[in-house]
Each structure stands twice: as C-alpha cells, then as structure tokens.
Amino acid sequence: MTKDQTTNENGDSSQANNGTPVLELGLAKGVPVQQLSRAPNFGALGWRETMRTTGLSVEPELELDPEKVRKTYSLGHFFHEKHHSYYGMPWVMGKVYFDLLKIRGLMKNHKVLDAGCGAGRIGIHLIDYLDRGNYHGFDSHRPSLDAFSAYEVPLRDLQNKSPNIYEDYMFSVEGIGVKFDYILDFSTTIHIEENFRRDIYLKFRDALAPGGSIISAPGTILFQQPELKSLGFYHSHRRRLKVEGLEEFHRAKGKKRSEYTSWNEIQTRSS
C-alpha cells in the first residue's frame, strides 16, 4: 500500500487521501454469477467423470474440481491472468471475433448469448458494446466464471452494463427466457458428445429471435448439411479468417496449426 492510501475497517485499501479512487476488484465488486442449472453431484465419481456423464469432454487444463478451486484462490490468483490461457486459443481472438460480429451486423440493441463464455474472452468486448443487460454468457467452469465476474468485469468498469453471467451445466437456454439475435458457439459444442449436440442445437434454435444467427468458430459446424436441414438450419455465411501470428502462437505451444481459422453462420429457414 502506498502512503497515500487509506484502509477501511477490514484493512482494505479504498481510496487515496487526495480523493483519487483506488482500483477495486473481487467478488463483491464484480457482478454475481447466477445459477442457471444446478451443478452435478460430484460424489464418488469426481468432477471429471461426472461432467463426462453429462456429455462434456474435459480439457486437461480444466480438470479441476471447481469447488476446491474456489476455496483456495485469492484475488491475487487472478493477477497472473492464467485464465487468459485456459482454452488453447490466444486471448486476442475475442477482439478478432467481436470485430467480425460487428461487420456481420451486430448492433448495440441486439441480445447475445455467449454459450461457453469462459473467462470473458469475447464477453468483455460485447458487454462494453451492447446496451445494458443485453449480454448473456454461461459456462460450467466456475473458476473461469469467477475470473470473468470478479476480475475482468470490474477491471474494465463494466458492472453498470449489467451483464448476465450464469453457471450452467446443461445448456439451459430455455431458463433465461430471452430470444437472442446471436448465439455464439466458440469452441464449445465441439467438446460435447455427438448424441447431446443435436439436443443443444434444438435448444439454440428455439431461443433465436426472428432473423437471429448462430455463429460457430473457430471450428466448423459439426453437422453435415442434411442434418443441418433436418434441424431447421441452413448456412447463411462462411468465412475463412487469416490471423497473423496465430501459426507462431500454436508453434510455441508445440502444436502444428495454420494461421487460419473459420467462421460459420447458420440461421433457421423461418428467419
């Protein structure tokens, strides 16, 4: 603490003597994580095995019991910003996808569902841009959600935009009660077992506003064209994106991938 800072009765620095506010982060300063569906009963199976019984394949770096993590982390844990590296793709891709969403017609009054929002890689840009309350994001990985709600949101003074952040294990889109102009599936359902994926996209379809779109990136839509048609969808836009530096990023991680990523947009026939 600097000599200009004061402390409150709990010993927390609150503001400098000259009236300059001090950055305040933490669970009490961010936005609450709402419970959209109840967490599975981990029981004897453990988190990893239980999640797989609900159709989720768990990435190695995320194989953590979220309840144990929540009991041990501190605010300083977020300062390392390890949550920026949880999901394999660079954090900057959130800005890349956000810019393309605007090119594709995203407007401030649109309502957006960020399915598998993680720690807010694209969410921080969407919350800042959209009208108050129009961002909705859910994820099953509680440590990522806490990093999003308690660190990324207050770090950028986004609390007043009233983002809706949910802990959810079952893609409970119907529980939100909102029709969305965009539903984002950014490397989320690619980790879901095939027999669950169809049901999820039916939920997405029912949650779309007239003219709404589902965006899948960086992977491809995992359905063949006949199955897309049977679900009531068609491809409305496809794009291959070249991201300078992406190949080098993957190479540094020992992965052989190109500097290209893909963007797939689908809509319903009725839209």
Backbone bond lengths (Angstrom), bond angles and torsions (degrees), N, CA, C in turn:
res aa  C-N    CA-C-N  psi(-1)  N-CA   C-N-CA  omega(-1)  CA-C   N-CA-C  phi
1 M - - - 1.462 - - 1.538 109.43 -
2 T 1.309 116.95 138.38 1.443 119.70 177.57 1.517 110.45 -81.41
3 K 1.307 117.05 164.75 1.468 120.71 -178.04 1.514 112.51 -67.77
4 D 1.349 116.74 -16.76 1.455 119.82 -179.34 1.519 113.49 -86.12
5 Q 1.335 117.52 -7.25 1.449 119.87 -176.42 1.512 111.30 -93.00
6 T 1.314 115.31 147.83 1.449 121.34 174.78 1.514 108.65 -104.95
7 T 1.314 117.56 167.64 1.454 121.34 175.74 1.515 108.98 -124.86
8 N 1.346 115.38 147.57 1.452 118.72 176.37 1.519 109.00 -88.30
9 E 1.328 116.85 -173.13 1.460 120.22 -174.33 1.527 112.63 -66.79
10 N 1.344 116.50 -16.80 1.459 119.75 177.89 1.522 112.36 -93.53
11 G 1.333 115.45 0.76 1.449 119.26 179.13 1.509 114.37 86.54
12 D 1.342 118.27 9.18 1.460 121.89 -179.84 1.519 109.78 -90.04
13 S 1.332 115.63 137.75 1.463 118.19 176.06 1.509 108.48 -71.48
14 S 1.320 118.50 134.22 1.456 121.23 -174.49 1.515 112.88 -118.09
15 Q 1.316 118.52 -49.08 1.454 118.01 176.89 1.516 109.30 -160.31
16 A 1.319 114.74 154.96 1.453 120.00 -178.50 1.523 109.46 -72.40
17 N 1.358 116.09 157.19 1.459 121.41 -179.03 1.513 112.13 -61.50
18 N 1.318 116.50 -26.86 1.457 118.33 -178.73 1.525 112.45 -83.30
19 G 1.346 117.29 7.11 1.460 121.01 176.82 1.508 114.36 90.39
20 T 1.323 117.97 -0.44 1.458 120.89 178.80 1.521 110.02 -77.34
21 P 1.344 119.09 123.37 1.471 120.42 -178.85 1.522 111.37 -63.45
22 V 1.305 115.30 146.52 1.451 122.01 174.75 1.522 107.90 -101.13
23 L 1.334 116.72 139.70 1.457 121.04 179.89 1.518 110.74 -55.22
24 E 1.336 115.65 127.76 1.455 120.83 179.26 1.528 108.93 -121.51
25 L 1.331 114.89 123.96 1.447 121.46 179.21 1.522 108.16 -123.42
26 G 1.320 116.34 -176.31 1.451 120.08 174.74 1.505 112.98 114.75
27 L 1.321 115.62 169.82 1.456 121.42 -176.09 1.520 112.20 -58.98
28 A 1.351 117.35 -33.97 1.459 120.70 -178.11 1.521 112.05 -78.97
29 K 1.343 118.02 -16.25 1.461 121.72 -176.05 1.519 112.62 -101.66
30 G 1.323 117.39 -16.99 1.447 120.49 -179.13 1.518 111.51 -88.39
31 V 1.317 115.84 -142.44 1.457 121.02 177.59 1.526 108.32 -118.19
32 P 1.331 118.15 149.96 1.464 119.52 -178.44 1.523 111.50 -70.37
33 V 1.318 115.95 145.52 1.462 121.65 171.72 1.520 107.31 -89.24
34 Q 1.319 116.45 117.31 1.459 121.34 -178.11 1.529 110.59 -84.57
35 Q 1.319 116.84 149.88 1.458 122.02 179.41 1.520 108.96 -92.66
36 L 1.333 116.37 110.15 1.466 120.38 -179.22 1.526 110.48 -90.63
37 S 1.319 117.11 -42.55 1.463 121.28 171.67 1.513 107.47 -138.22
38 R 1.302 116.39 151.12 1.457 120.97 -175.48 1.516 110.39 -73.05
39 A 1.328 114.68 145.15 1.455 119.90 178.11 1.519 109.91 -65.40
40 P 1.336 116.68 145.42 1.461 118.90 175.92 1.519 110.72 -61.06
41 N 1.322 116.04 156.38 1.459 121.53 175.16 1.519 108.50 -77.78
42 F 1.329 116.81 105.50 1.461 119.84 -174.98 1.523 111.20 -62.42
43 G 1.321 116.86 -45.86 1.457 121.81 174.67 1.513 113.13 49.21
44 A 1.321 115.54 -144.65 1.457 120.55 -175.86 1.523 112.47 -73.48
45 L 1.339 116.77 -22.95 1.453 119.31 -178.15 1.521 112.74 -68.75
46 G 1.318 116.26 -33.15 1.461 119.35 -174.47 1.513 111.16 87.86
47 W 1.329 115.91 164.10 1.468 121.42 -173.79 1.521 111.73 -63.18
48 R 1.308 117.06 -47.14 1.464 121.27 -175.16 1.528 111.26 -59.19
49 E 1.333 117.06 -50.28 1.449 120.56 -178.17 1.522 111.99 -68.06
50 T 1.338 116.91 -39.35 1.453 120.18 -179.19 1.521 111.14 -65.28
51 M 1.328 117.25 -41.38 1.451 120.11 178.66 1.515 110.43 -60.80
52 R 1.319 116.79 -37.17 1.460 119.19 -179.13 1.522 111.61 -69.47
53 T 1.317 118.20 -27.39 1.458 119.90 177.13 1.521 111.55 -70.00
54 T 1.353 117.53 -18.31 1.466 121.17 176.28 1.527 111.95 -94.70
55 G 1.348 115.83 5.92 1.461 119.42 175.31 1.503 114.66 101.04
56 L 1.320 119.04 2.36 1.452 121.89 -177.39 1.522 110.86 -96.39
57 S 1.333 116.65 131.87 1.457 119.96 168.78 1.524 107.23 -95.66
58 V 1.308 117.34 132.43 1.459 121.79 -168.85 1.522 110.64 -99.56
59 E 1.325 116.38 126.28 1.453 121.02 176.71 1.536 109.86 -66.45
60 P 1.335 118.40 143.79 1.474 120.67 -177.07 1.519 113.82 -54.38
61 E 1.354 116.75 -40.93 1.463 118.89 -176.78 1.525 112.19 -72.88
62 L 1.331 116.95 -11.15 1.460 120.20 -179.73 1.524 111.80 -105.30
63 E 1.328 118.10 6.19 1.459 120.66 -177.15 1.522 110.13 -78.13
64 L 1.313 114.13 70.41 1.458 122.77 -178.88 1.518 108.35 -132.03
65 D 1.286 117.34 139.38 1.457 120.60 173.41 1.528 106.97 -73.08
66 P 1.348 119.13 112.62 1.465 120.34 -173.94 1.518 113.33 -60.30
67 E 1.329 118.31 -30.84 1.458 119.61 -179.99 1.525 110.92 -67.50
68 K 1.325 116.84 -39.14 1.461 120.30 177.18 1.517 111.10 -66.44
69 V 1.331 115.88 -39.52 1.466 119.67 179.37 1.519 110.25 -62.81
70 R 1.333 117.25 -44.80 1.461 120.94 -176.26 1.524 111.81 -63.00
71 K 1.326 116.78 -28.44 1.455 119.93 -178.48 1.528 112.10 -79.39
72 T 1.329 116.95 -15.43 1.458 119.12 -173.59 1.526 114.30 -112.69
73 Y 1.344 118.23 -21.93 1.456 116.40 -175.56 1.525 111.67 -78.24
74 S 1.313 115.05 158.15 1.454 122.50 173.11 1.522 107.61 -125.65
75 L 1.315 116.85 173.36 1.462 119.65 178.88 1.521 110.63 -58.77
76 G 1.347 116.35 -36.52 1.457 120.00 178.58 1.512 112.78 -60.19
77 H 1.326 116.42 -23.13 1.464 120.77 177.15 1.525 110.73 -59.75
78 F 1.331 116.50 -36.63 1.462 120.17 -178.35 1.532 111.64 -73.44
79 F 1.328 117.33 -25.61 1.459 119.66 -176.58 1.528 112.04 -61.46
80 H 1.324 117.69 -25.02 1.460 120.55 176.44 1.529 111.26 -72.47
81 E 1.319 116.00 -17.47 1.463 123.63 178.75 1.537 112.45 53.64
82 K 1.326 115.25 36.89 1.463 119.34 176.34 1.526 111.35 -65.20
83 H 1.341 115.60 -22.58 1.466 118.35 178.78 1.526 112.08 -65.17
84 H 1.335 117.81 -16.33 1.459 120.69 175.74 1.527 111.54 -69.20
85 S 1.323 116.98 -16.65 1.471 121.37 -175.72 1.525 113.01 -115.26
86 Y 1.324 117.05 12.92 1.468 119.33 -175.87 1.525 113.46 -64.93
87 Y 1.324 118.37 -30.72 1.461 119.36 -162.69 1.523 115.28 -116.50
88 G 1.319 118.10 16.58 1.458 120.04 170.54 1.515 116.17 89.96
89 M 1.328 118.14 -38.82 1.465 121.09 179.21 1.522 109.64 -94.02
90 P 1.350 117.96 151.60 1.466 120.16 -178.02 1.529 112.28 -65.06
91 W 1.311 116.12 149.81 1.474 122.73 -178.36 1.517 111.20 -58.59
92 V 1.309 117.63 -32.40 1.466 121.91 -176.82 1.528 111.74 -64.25
93 M 1.340 118.35 -18.71 1.454 119.90 -179.77 1.528 111.73 -62.35
94 G 1.324 116.98 -24.46 1.459 119.25 175.31 1.517 111.63 -58.84
95 K 1.319 116.66 -41.80 1.467 121.31 178.40 1.530 110.62 -69.53
96 V 1.330 116.58 -38.50 1.468 120.62 178.04 1.526 110.39 -59.34
97 Y 1.326 116.67 -49.04 1.462 120.78 -178.70 1.528 111.53 -68.58
98 F 1.322 116.96 -36.96 1.462 120.49 178.88 1.528 110.62 -62.92
99 D 1.322 117.42 -45.00 1.464 120.65 179.15 1.522 111.38 -61.41
100 L 1.336 116.42 -39.09 1.459 119.05 179.31 1.527 111.40 -70.40
101 L 1.329 117.17 -34.26 1.460 120.03 175.17 1.528 110.99 -59.00
102 K 1.321 116.38 -41.49 1.472 119.41 178.52 1.527 110.83 -65.69
103 I 1.321 116.75 -39.69 1.465 120.01 176.99 1.527 110.44 -61.83
104 R 1.322 115.73 -36.71 1.459 121.04 -178.51 1.526 112.76 -78.90
105 G 1.340 117.59 -2.82 1.457 119.23 172.21 1.511 116.55 117.64
106 L 1.319 117.44 7.62 1.462 119.54 177.89 1.520 110.94 -58.79
107 M 1.342 116.42 131.73 1.458 122.24 178.83 1.526 109.62 -122.68
108 K 1.315 115.61 160.06 1.455 121.00 -174.93 1.532 112.82 -60.81
109 N 1.325 116.71 -31.38 1.462 119.43 -176.97 1.523 113.21 -86.09
110 H 1.319 117.24 -0.23 1.456 120.55 179.02 1.527 110.76 -72.75
111 K 1.321 114.61 151.37 1.462 121.47 175.54 1.524 107.97 -104.49
112 V 1.322 116.21 130.41 1.467 121.69 -172.84 1.518 110.14 -124.69
113 L 1.344 115.27 133.65 1.458 121.61 172.23 1.523 108.04 -108.32
114 D 1.309 115.91 120.83 1.463 123.63 178.69 1.529 107.22 -100.74
115 A 1.336 116.48 91.76 1.464 121.70 -175.47 1.522 109.57 -79.84
116 G 1.326 116.39 115.27 1.454 120.54 -172.88 1.515 109.89 80.37
117 C 1.326 115.91 52.57 1.474 121.94 -171.95 1.522 113.30 -69.49
118 G 1.342 117.79 -18.70 1.450 120.04 -179.41 1.511 112.37 59.05
119 A 1.313 115.70 -135.15 1.460 121.99 -177.93 1.520 112.78 -93.21
120 G 1.353 116.90 10.24 1.463 119.69 174.10 1.508 115.35 96.45
121 R 1.317 117.23 29.89 1.467 120.14 -177.39 1.530 111.73 -56.37
122 I 1.336 117.07 -47.86 1.465 119.37 173.88 1.524 110.40 -97.48
123 G 1.324 117.17 -22.77 1.456 121.05 -177.24 1.508 114.07 -58.82
124 I 1.327 117.68 -37.82 1.469 119.59 -178.43 1.523 111.42 -63.05
125 H 1.323 117.09 -33.20 1.465 121.03 178.75 1.523 111.00 -76.97
126 L 1.333 115.73 -39.60 1.461 119.66 -179.59 1.522 111.85 -67.55
127 I 1.324 116.91 -43.17 1.468 120.35 -179.94 1.522 110.69 -59.14
128 D 1.317 115.94 -44.27 1.462 120.84 -178.62 1.525 111.41 -64.58
129 Y 1.316 117.24 -34.82 1.463 121.63 -174.19 1.528 112.85 -85.79
130 L 1.324 117.17 -43.32 1.459 120.90 -173.12 1.522 111.99 -72.35
131 D 1.333 115.37 158.63 1.457 120.38 172.95 1.528 109.63 -60.70
132 R 1.299 115.27 156.74 1.460 121.71 -176.35 1.531 111.50 -54.18
133 G 1.326 115.22 131.02 1.448 121.55 175.37 1.516 115.65 81.87
134 N 1.337 117.97 1.13 1.466 120.21 -174.32 1.521 113.82 -89.86
135 Y 1.332 116.57 -5.85 1.470 119.19 176.79 1.523 109.78 -95.83
136 H 1.335 114.94 131.82 1.459 122.15 174.42 1.527 107.61 -130.88
137 G 1.316 116.94 128.47 1.453 120.33 177.78 1.515 110.71 -138.44
138 F 1.325 116.22 139.67 1.465 118.32 176.20 1.522 110.85 -134.41
139 D 1.323 114.43 155.82 1.454 121.44 179.01 1.525 107.73 -159.04
140 S 1.336 115.85 161.31 1.465 120.48 178.13 1.526 112.69 -99.55
141 H 1.342 116.57 -8.14 1.463 120.20 -175.35 1.528 109.58 -96.40
142 R 1.319 115.92 98.60 1.463 120.52 -172.02 1.529 113.76 -60.42
143 P 1.333 120.68 -40.39 1.470 118.51 177.39 1.529 113.25 -57.20
144 S 1.342 116.96 -37.07 1.465 119.74 176.72 1.523 110.90 -66.37
145 L 1.323 116.20 -43.06 1.465 120.09 179.33 1.521 111.81 -62.43
146 D 1.325 116.81 -38.86 1.462 119.63 178.27 1.527 111.37 -67.46
147 A 1.327 116.70 -37.82 1.463 119.64 175.70 1.523 110.65 -63.07
148 F 1.324 116.38 -39.10 1.462 122.95 179.14 1.532 110.58 -65.61
149 S 1.329 115.62 -53.36 1.466 120.24 -171.35 1.522 113.31 -78.13
150 A 1.329 117.00 -33.44 1.464 120.39 -173.27 1.514 113.63 -99.62
151 Y 1.333 117.46 -14.80 1.469 120.31 -177.36 1.529 111.86 -122.47
152 E 1.323 117.56 -59.25 1.465 120.09 -174.71 1.524 112.14 -65.93
153 V 1.334 117.71 -42.29 1.475 120.45 -179.05 1.529 112.17 -65.21
154 P 1.343 119.41 -54.59 1.470 117.84 -179.94 1.528 113.33 -69.12
155 L 1.334 117.71 -27.52 1.470 120.37 177.44 1.520 110.74 -58.61
156 R 1.326 116.51 -33.44 1.469 122.42 -176.94 1.529 112.87 -106.31
157 D 1.343 116.29 12.36 1.470 121.48 178.68 1.527 111.70 54.57
158 L 1.321 116.08 47.12 1.464 120.79 -177.45 1.523 113.35 -101.03
159 Q 1.334 117.65 3.98 1.465 120.09 -177.31 1.522 111.91 -57.75
160 N 1.332 116.57 -40.16 1.461 120.35 -175.48 1.525 113.33 -70.31
161 K 1.341 117.15 -10.22 1.460 119.67 175.64 1.530 111.15 -83.96
162 S 1.335 116.51 -0.72 1.472 123.06 174.58 1.525 113.33 49.78
163 P 1.338 117.43 54.26 1.469 118.33 176.76 1.523 110.98 -67.07
164 N 1.309 116.06 149.27 1.462 122.55 178.72 1.527 108.10 -104.62
165 I 1.315 116.29 110.90 1.464 122.19 -177.40 1.524 107.73 -118.90
166 Y 1.332 115.77 127.46 1.455 120.85 -172.44 1.526 111.30 -123.83
167 E 1.320 114.64 145.05 1.458 120.75 166.05 1.526 106.68 -93.51
168 D 1.330 116.06 122.84 1.460 119.30 -174.23 1.522 109.83 -149.95
169 Y 1.313 115.64 137.92 1.456 121.84 -177.82 1.521 113.19 -113.90
170 M 1.314 117.97 -10.84 1.461 120.92 -169.68 1.533 112.88 -124.94
171 F 1.346 118.46 18.00 1.465 121.75 -178.12 1.527 110.20 51.47
172 S 1.327 114.69 52.44 1.463 121.48 -173.98 1.523 111.47 -82.82
173 V 1.329 115.39 59.08 1.464 121.29 -176.53 1.523 111.18 -59.16
174 E 1.325 115.28 -36.98 1.462 119.39 -177.15 1.522 111.99 -63.68
175 G 1.328 117.64 -23.34 1.454 121.26 -179.53 1.518 113.59 -72.91
176 I 1.333 117.25 -15.26 1.469 120.55 179.92 1.525 110.79 -79.52
177 G 1.320 115.96 -35.89 1.463 119.89 177.61 1.508 114.24 73.39
178 V 1.331 117.33 31.56 1.467 122.40 -178.73 1.525 108.29 -127.62
179 K 1.329 117.35 143.45 1.454 122.42 171.41 1.527 108.08 -95.41
180 F 1.324 116.56 126.67 1.461 121.29 -170.07 1.523 111.85 -104.82
181 D 1.335 114.33 141.52 1.459 120.71 174.21 1.518 111.19 -78.85
182 Y 1.321 116.73 -30.89 1.458 121.99 175.76 1.528 109.55 -138.14
183 I 1.326 115.56 134.97 1.457 121.93 169.15 1.515 106.66 -118.39
184 L 1.316 117.07 125.01 1.458 122.58 -175.01 1.520 110.42 -102.33
185 D 1.310 115.85 125.81 1.461 122.94 176.72 1.523 107.10 -119.72
186 F 1.321 115.44 77.17 1.459 121.11 -176.49 1.526 108.90 -97.04
187 S 1.332 115.00 97.93 1.478 122.21 178.96 1.520 111.88 56.06
188 T 1.318 116.77 39.74 1.467 120.67 -179.38 1.520 111.52 -108.71
189 T 1.331 117.98 -64.93 1.461 118.75 -175.93 1.519 112.62 -71.41
190 I 1.327 117.66 -11.15 1.459 120.01 175.28 1.527 110.80 -61.75
191 H 1.351 115.93 -21.74 1.460 121.16 179.95 1.535 112.39 -95.40
192 I 1.312 116.62 4.22 1.460 121.05 -177.64 1.534 109.29 -98.35
193 E 1.313 116.11 139.21 1.457 119.65 177.58 1.527 110.08 -60.77
194 E 1.319 115.18 145.62 1.463 121.73 -169.89 1.523 113.16 -56.71
195 N 1.340 117.31 -39.75 1.460 119.20 -176.02 1.521 112.27 -69.16
196 F 1.350 118.20 -19.06 1.459 121.37 175.94 1.538 111.14 -88.74
197 R 1.323 115.78 -27.16 1.461 120.67 -170.70 1.523 112.25 -63.65
198 R 1.302 116.94 -39.49 1.460 120.83 -179.66 1.527 110.91 -61.47
199 D 1.328 116.69 -43.35 1.470 120.30 179.15 1.518 111.33 -63.37
200 I 1.349 116.04 -36.58 1.460 120.01 179.57 1.528 110.52 -64.58
201 Y 1.338 116.25 -43.12 1.461 118.61 -178.75 1.524 111.99 -70.69
202 L 1.307 117.44 -26.39 1.461 119.36 172.32 1.527 110.20 -66.93
203 K 1.335 116.80 -38.41 1.469 120.26 175.36 1.528 110.28 -64.51
204 F 1.318 116.39 -42.89 1.457 120.06 177.91 1.528 110.44 -59.86
205 R 1.318 116.50 -45.24 1.466 120.81 -179.03 1.523 110.90 -57.51
206 D 1.312 116.33 -44.59 1.462 120.48 -177.54 1.528 112.37 -69.83
207 A 1.345 117.09 -19.61 1.464 121.24 -177.80 1.527 112.62 -94.96
208 L 1.331 117.71 -1.14 1.464 120.59 -179.38 1.523 111.24 -79.93
209 A 1.325 115.73 138.86 1.460 121.41 170.38 1.527 108.60 -75.20
210 P 1.337 118.55 160.00 1.469 120.17 175.25 1.530 110.67 -53.69
211 G 1.324 115.79 128.02 1.460 120.41 -177.84 1.508 114.02 82.89
212 G 1.326 117.57 1.52 1.455 121.11 -177.45 1.523 112.84 -72.98
213 S 1.331 115.60 161.07 1.460 121.89 -176.63 1.519 111.11 -130.52
214 I 1.329 115.37 150.54 1.461 122.40 168.18 1.517 106.97 -106.77
215 I 1.323 116.08 129.19 1.459 121.54 178.88 1.513 108.71 -108.72
216 S 1.336 116.42 127.87 1.450 121.85 176.21 1.521 109.02 -116.82
217 A 1.328 116.26 123.43 1.458 121.59 179.19 1.530 107.03 -161.11
218 P 1.333 119.48 154.37 1.457 126.87 -2.37 1.517 113.76 -83.97
219 G 1.347 117.34 -7.40 1.457 119.64 178.35 1.508 110.94 -75.85
220 T 1.288 116.32 -170.37 1.456 120.87 178.64 1.520 109.06 -104.03
221 I 1.329 116.61 159.46 1.456 120.56 170.07 1.524 107.24 -57.69
222 L 1.310 116.74 128.82 1.452 120.70 -169.73 1.520 113.57 -86.75
223 F 1.338 117.31 8.64 1.453 121.28 178.33 1.526 109.92 -105.44
224 Q 1.314 116.12 142.98 1.454 120.12 171.28 1.528 108.93 -72.25
225 Q 1.322 115.76 160.43 1.458 120.25 -175.08 1.533 113.36 -55.73
226 P 1.349 119.28 -43.86 1.479 118.23 179.12 1.526 112.70 -61.14
227 E 1.352 116.98 -36.55 1.458 119.20 179.65 1.520 111.01 -72.52
228 L 1.344 116.68 -37.44 1.464 119.32 174.57 1.522 109.96 -56.63
229 K 1.327 115.65 -44.10 1.459 120.40 -179.79 1.522 110.96 -63.55
230 S 1.346 116.65 -39.58 1.459 119.55 -179.72 1.521 111.71 -67.00
231 L 1.337 116.79 -24.74 1.462 121.49 177.48 1.524 111.74 -85.15
232 G 1.339 116.33 -6.81 1.464 120.49 178.96 1.510 113.95 92.71
233 F 1.355 117.70 17.32 1.460 121.97 -178.01 1.526 111.37 -112.75
234 Y 1.332 114.49 161.90 1.458 121.29 166.75 1.522 108.14 -144.46
235 H 1.327 116.22 155.66 1.464 120.41 177.03 1.526 109.24 -74.74
236 S 1.325 117.31 120.28 1.463 120.47 178.79 1.527 112.08 -101.12
237 H 1.330 116.92 -18.86 1.458 119.00 179.86 1.523 109.29 -163.38
238 R 1.326 115.66 136.19 1.462 121.88 174.09 1.517 108.67 -132.27
239 R 1.298 114.49 145.03 1.464 117.91 -179.99 1.525 109.32 -152.04
240 R 1.324 115.83 142.08 1.457 122.15 173.33 1.515 107.47 -106.51
241 L 1.318 117.12 123.89 1.453 121.87 -174.35 1.518 111.07 -105.91
242 K 1.306 115.26 134.44 1.462 120.56 172.57 1.515 108.47 -100.19
243 V 1.326 116.62 120.75 1.465 121.91 -178.68 1.515 108.23 -115.85
244 E 1.326 116.31 106.01 1.457 120.89 -177.83 1.528 110.06 -60.76
245 G 1.330 115.48 130.02 1.456 120.87 179.50 1.516 113.98 96.81
246 L 1.339 117.23 -13.16 1.458 120.10 -176.14 1.528 111.69 -68.26
247 E 1.326 116.67 -40.07 1.470 120.03 178.99 1.530 110.54 -63.36
248 E 1.325 116.13 -42.17 1.469 120.42 178.33 1.527 111.09 -63.90
249 F 1.335 116.73 -38.65 1.465 121.77 177.74 1.524 110.46 -59.41
250 H 1.335 116.75 -47.48 1.456 120.57 -179.53 1.534 111.26 -66.95
251 R 1.332 115.81 -38.85 1.465 119.62 -179.57 1.522 111.21 -61.22
252 A 1.338 116.48 -38.59 1.465 120.71 179.33 1.524 111.65 -64.90
253 K 1.328 116.43 -23.01 1.463 121.52 177.96 1.520 112.42 -95.39
254 G 1.340 115.74 7.59 1.453 120.39 178.29 1.512 114.21 77.48
255 K 1.345 116.40 20.52 1.457 120.70 -179.58 1.523 109.93 -112.30
256 K 1.315 115.87 141.50 1.452 120.65 -179.89 1.517 109.30 -101.20
257 R 1.321 115.66 91.86 1.460 121.27 179.13 1.520 109.00 -134.78
258 S 1.306 116.34 156.92 1.459 120.59 -176.11 1.528 110.63 -85.62
259 E 1.320 114.94 178.67 1.463 121.18 177.77 1.520 111.52 -87.84
260 Y 1.325 116.27 8.79 1.459 120.42 -179.97 1.519 110.99 -103.14
261 T 1.297 115.66 146.65 1.455 122.56 171.18 1.526 107.21 -136.30
262 S 1.303 116.63 164.53 1.472 118.98 -174.23 1.522 111.29 -117.13
263 W 1.320 113.89 159.75 1.462 123.11 -178.38 1.521 107.44 -136.68
264 N 1.314 116.53 121.72 1.461 121.63 -178.77 1.518 109.77 -124.40
265 E 1.308 116.11 131.07 1.457 121.55 -179.04 1.514 108.88 -123.22
266 I 1.343 116.42 126.41 1.457 120.13 178.40 1.527 109.79 -124.80
267 Q 1.323 114.69 151.70 1.461 122.12 177.60 1.517 108.68 -135.52
268 T 1.317 115.77 169.26 1.459 120.04 176.81 1.522 108.98 -89.28
269 R 1.310 116.23 155.49 1.464 120.79 -179.90 1.530 111.39 -62.22
270 S 1.320 115.57 -31.07 1.460 118.97 -178.50 1.506 113.22 -71.69
271 S 1.383 116.68 -18.15 1.462 119.67 -178.66 1.522 110.71 -85.04
